[in-house]
């Protein structure tokens, strides 16, 4: 990890205001003051930062838990980690380290509760260190088979439940890397730490830019001793993103409606801001119904068909459903949209695993926005539609997945 002696870069005001508020897990109560040390470069992320001191690292993690399709609920969450190489005497957890979580590195046994974490460890070549996963829906064949056979534990996926403690203890992890999706999970994670299992909260979805999600690979590199591999991975993704942005910039600017149908109440999940919106903008497209970025809000809002008919019919292209959402085939409504008339309506199959209830989009896709951007560029700019699609496909107006309609 590159080291810098200059002060850490300033952060957006919203994150400055979060300093010193509620702790995550054992966390750091109150405001411990500035994070002093030799700053490590963590580009793009707005939810963690790191410094080096006397051979060990200190990492601050800080973000709000945003409800699905909604707003930040409750106080922001905060944690301070002290990463000490094995065999080195750890510093006393006093002063600005009081209440911090001590982790010996490189960690060898890792429990995770979300699929993007699995993807990050795969990208670093250390997936063999995973001893517990959320469940048996891993996109990776080896992890899925290990989970189903009982070779590794299943602790529950973090988007809807806290970890199952019995399974977690049985896995004997050096660390639990856990998605924080609900404030009610906090007390359970405090219990995890009381059992002697260090806890690293993750807020990948809270990153306001898609490259901030990629930056979480750098934190995984710090934990696993694969910093060089992590830096190389992030740099590779950044280079490909820059190439695609330059390619799209040479095309005429177009417009995109990114709204997938939710059958309940005849509503639409409309992408408006943050990471997904940035992908569309970087494809040289105007996001129809777009709004100002806001890390205190989810990327999409719940809007009515009437709102779409009023403000979105002129979009050049339309991404109309994700892998699990319902098919919308009301021809009377569709015919009113330019994208439908011009044959530029797409959906997001997400590269489903052929033999498992799993999608690459929700694992590796989280840290490979260049793969997503490549598809969006092709959708928006017909002259660039060469090669195979990875995550998007032209809409077929038929159910391509037996579980459609459950969103």
C-alpha positions, -999 to +999 in steps of 0.1 A: +000+000+000+014+034-010+023+056+020+021+094+021+034+118+047+010+145+038-023+149+057-053+129+047-074+146+019-104+165+031-137+146+030-171+158+020-189+177+047-214+150+053-186+126+064-169+152+085-202+156+104-203+119+111-171+119+131-175+110+167-211+098+164-224+063+172-200+034+174-202+002+154-197-029+175-172-020+202-160+008+180-147+041+193-170+060+217-172+097+210-147+116+189-111+102+195-097+131+175-079+131+141-065+099+128-028+106+130-001+087+111+014+082+076-016+082+053-021+052+031-036+059-003-072+048-005-085+065-037-123+069-044-136+056-011-156+079+012-163+053+039-128+043+052-093+056+055-060+042+068-027+053+083+005+036+093+022+040+127+053+022+138+048-009+117+010-013+122-020+002+105-051+020+118-082+020+097-113+042+103-146+030+089-176+054+089-209+055+071-247+055+075-269+025+071-293+033+043-325+013+040-333-004+007-348+022-016-349+047+013-329+069+036-303+067+063-319+054+094-306+061+129-271+073+137-242+067+115-219+038+123-182+040+130-154+016+138-116+019+143-094-011+135-058-017+145-040-041+122-009-055+137+015-079+119+017-113+136+046-115+160+047-077+166+038-064+200+005-046+196+002-010+208-018-003+240-055+003+231-055+037+249-058+073+239-071+075+204-071+037+201-093+032+231-121+008+222-106+000+188-107-035+174-073-053+173-067-077+144-036-097+137-025-097+101-024-113+077-057-130+086-059-167+076-094-177+085-121-153+072-159-153+077-180-132+053-217-126+051-222-111+016-213-122-019-192-091-029-168-100-001-164-134-016-156-117-049-130-094-033-112-124-018-113-142-051-099-112-069-069-114-045-065-151-048-072-159-012-107-174-014-092-205+002-091-186+035-129-183+036-142-205+064-178-192+065-202-176+040-237-163+041-253-193+026-251-218-003-257-193-031-221-185-038-214-178-075-180-196-071-185-233-076-159-243-050-173-221-022-209-232-030-199-269-028-180-264+004-210-246+020-234-273+009-212-301+021-206-285+055-169-280+049-174-243+055-201-228+077-232-208+066-238-178+089-266-160+071-266-133+044-261-098+059-287-080+039-316-094+060-302-110+092-274-109+117-249-138+117-258-171+132-236-173+162-233-211+166-222-214+130-198-185+133-181-199+164-178-233+148-160-217+118-132-203+142-125-173+120-097-148+127-121-121+116-157-116+105-161-092+075-198-083+076-222-062+057-241-038+079-276-036+063-297-029+094-291-010+126-308-038+146-278-060+138-255-039+159-262-056+192-256-090+176-223-079+163-213-066+197-220-101+209-197-114+181-168-093+195-175-104+230-169-140+218-134-130+207-141-127+170-129-093+156-155-077+135-150-055+103-182-037+093-185-030+056-205-003+038-198-010+002-232+001-010-228+034+009-201+045-014-214+075-035-192+065-065-189+031-081-151+032-078-155+036-041-168+000-041-137-012-058-116+005-032-128-019-006-105-045-022-077-023-008-090-029+027-092-066+020-056-064+009-045-048+042-063-076+061-049-105+041-014-093+033-021-089-004-017-052-007+002-053-040-024-075-056-052-052-043-035-021-057-029-038-091-066-049-092-079-014-085-056+001-110-066-024-137-103-016-132-096+022-132-077+020-165-105+001-182-131+025-168-111+054-183-108+037-216-146+031-218-154+067-207-131+080-235-148+057-260-182+068-250-173+105-250-167+103-288-203+094-293-233+117-294-248+122-260-280+102-254-305+097-225-313+066-204-342+057-181-331+031-156-362+018-140-373-017-132-409-027-126-422-036-092-455-053-096-467-045-061-487-012-064-477-007-100-445+010-090-410+014-104-376+014-088-360+043-106-322+048-104-316+085-097-283+091-079-250+078-065-230+049-079-253+036-105-261+071-118-224+077-121-220+047-144-247+061-167-232+095-168-198+081-176-214+063-205-220+098-219-257+096-212-282+118-194-300+099-166-337+107-171-353+114-137-318+117-122-313+136-090-284+151-070-261+125-055-267+120-018-250+093+004-279+095+028-302+081+002-303+048-017-295+049-054-331+045-065-365+059-055-399+043-057-420+061-084-453+055-101-461+047-137-478+080-140-446+098-131-427+079-158-454+087-183-452+124-174-414+128-173-396+099-189-412+090-223-385+108-243-356+087-231-335+072-259-330+039-240-346+021-211-333-005-188-366-020-177-359-049-152-332-065-131-327-103-128-356-107-102-381-081-111-414-086-130-419-084-167-438-053-177-458-059-209-486-033-210-484-024-246-506+007-242-480+021-218-449+009-236-459+024-269-458+059-254-420+056-248-395+065-274-371+038-263-398+012-270-406+027-304-369+027-313-361-008-300-338+003-273-354-014-242-330-037-223-331-058-192-304-070-168-300-108-168-269-103-146-251-135-158-270-160-138-250-192-128-264-220-150-268-245-121-272-222-091-295-195-078-267-170-081-257-140-103-222-127-111-236-092-112-241-093-074-207-108-067-179-098-090-200-072-107-199-051-075-161-046-078-160-048-117-179-016-127-159-017-159-179-048-169-211-030-161-200+002-179-190-017-210-226-030-213-242+004-206-219+020-233-231-005-258-267-001-249-266+037-252-244+039-283-256+015-311-224+021-331-204+005-303-224-027-301-197-052-308-188-083-288-209-102-263-231-087-236-221-095-200-250-083-178-275-066-202-296-080-230-325-067-252-358-070-235-378-101-246-411-094-228-411-129-213-401-143-180-365-155-182-364-166-146-389-186-127-387-164-097-397-132-115-423-112-099-410-116-064-395-080-062 
